[in-house]
């Protein structure tokens, strides 16, 4: 699916940079990415319709059970802890995030804190994001998301977990030392949950990394939702 597999599980920024209002640029990697899972979602009380909106039972249709298997996007929030590099490029007016995984990107304008989003947002997989600085913390506020898969966790029955199109995501990133940052993600989804909840992740700067080419459709073994074994699987004795 991708040309090269990265063995590290940490998000990398492609140039040496500092996370501060003065400048942020470089490669990083999510240091808790192997789970790719929203651990705290299960602990929040749900609305009367929340359970059916949140848990989607296994259907046998990979386009529903795990759309990324047919090269459909991760979307937010699943994209955040994906175990591939990210390149962050900051200008005075905006932050650009380049994701190695599926070559997604976000162009996020800086402006006044807690300002409103545009009124005519078209829902998308990555949503409409705006950013500002709160002291030494970078805040990214996102709305306008498609109803989509929340994370990469699948229960024993093979189902999946989703967020609604009312989800509101706030990312708060702050350096903890020269090469590490806390990455706290608050999710408010009133269609599913009765309260907001927070995932506490972290990121690491990788000054020597660069993002690789990723072509999802190359060697796609689930084209049209019909998955076939790889050559390695065909010859495996396991």
C-alpha positions, -999 to 999 in steps of 0.1 A, spaced: 0 0 0 29 24 7 63 24 -10 83 22 23 72 13 58 85 34 87 95 13 117 92 41 143 58 50 157 66 87 164 54 117 141 83 136 125 86 172 113 108 176 82 129 204 93 143 216 127 118 239 142 104 252 175 68 250 186 62 286 196 44 317 184 78 326 168 78 296 145 69 260 139 83 239 111 96 204 107 88 167 108 71 149 137 56 116 146 28 105 171 46 87 198 16 66 209 4 58 174 5 19 175 -29 18 191 -44 44 168 -73 43 192 -94 68 212 -90 52 246 -114 74 265 -144 74 242 -159 43 258 -160 60 292 -183 89 282 -220 86 286 -239 86 253 -271 102 241 -302 80 235 -291 75 199 -254 76 207 -247 39 208 -261 32 174 -243 62 159 -210 53 177 -208 16 172 -213 2 137 -216 -36 135 -195 -56 111 -213 -56 77 -189 -76 55 -186 -45 33 -150 -32 37 -161 3 25 -181 5 58 -161 -17 81 -128 0 73 -129 24 44 -92 30 44 -88 -6 31 -101 7 -2 -80 39 0 -108 62 13 -95 88 37 -86 84 74 -102 118 82 -101 135 116 -95 123 142 -81 90 130 -54 109 109 -38 124 140 -22 93 156 -15 75 123 20 60 126 35 80 97 54 112 95 39 146 94 55 178 81 45 211 97 52 243 79 44 276 96 42 311 80 31 343 97 -5 337 84 -11 300 83 0 265 93 3 238 67 4 201 78 15 175 53 6 140 62 27 112 48 -3 88 51 -24 91 20 -7 124 13 -34 144 31 -29 180 40 -44 208 61 -40 246 55 -49 262 88 -52 301 91 -40 319 122 -62 345 137 -80 357 168 -86 332 196 -121 315 196 -132 334 165 -161 319 145 -157 296 115 -170 306 82 -208 303 78 -208 283 46 -186 254 54 -188 224 31 -183 192 52 -151 173 44 -130 145 58 -105 168 75 -130 196 83 -126 234 85 -97 242 109 -86 276 124 -56 282 148 -43 306 173 -17 308 201 -26 305 237 6 315 254 31 287 244 3 263 233 -9 260 197 -47 256 195 -63 241 164 -102 242 163 -120 221 137 -156 217 127 -174 208 94 -164 171 95 -181 144 75 -197 116 95 -169 92 95 -147 66 113 -134 79 147 -103 57 151 -86 25 140 -101 4 168 -123 -26 159 -142 -45 186 -142 -83 186 -172 -84 164 -152 -66 136 -173 -35 138 -161 1 139 -165 34 159 -177 66 143 -182 103 150 -211 123 137 -211 154 114 -216 175 145 -182 166 159 -161 196 172 -123 188 176 -98 210 195 -61 201 193 -38 216 218 0 212 212 27 223 236 64 216 238 75 196 268 112 198 259 132 206 228 120 176 208 88 165 224 53 179 226 21 171 244 -8 167 219 -42 169 237 -73 164 216 -107 174 229 -137 159 211 -172 173 215 -199 154 196 -234 162 210 -251 137 186 -233 109 203 -219 120 237 -234 139 266 -201 156 274 -168 163 257 -138 141 263 -100 144 259 -73 121 244 -38 128 257 -13 119 230 23 131 223 45 139 194 83 139 188 103 161 165 124 142 140 149 168 125 165 143 101 133 128 87 114 137 56 80 125 45 80 96 20 58 91 -11 26 71 -2 5 58 -30 -25 40 -15 -38 26 -47 -5 10 -55 -7 -28 -47 -43 -23 -34 -55 -58 -25 -90 -47 -16 -101 -30 -48 -138 -26 -49 -140 -41 -14 -129 -75 -26 -98 -83 -7 -72 -109 -18 -42 -125 -1 -8 -109 -6 21 -131 -20 34 -134 15 0 -146 28 -3 -171 1 30 -188 10 28 -184 48 26 -215 69 11 -196 99 
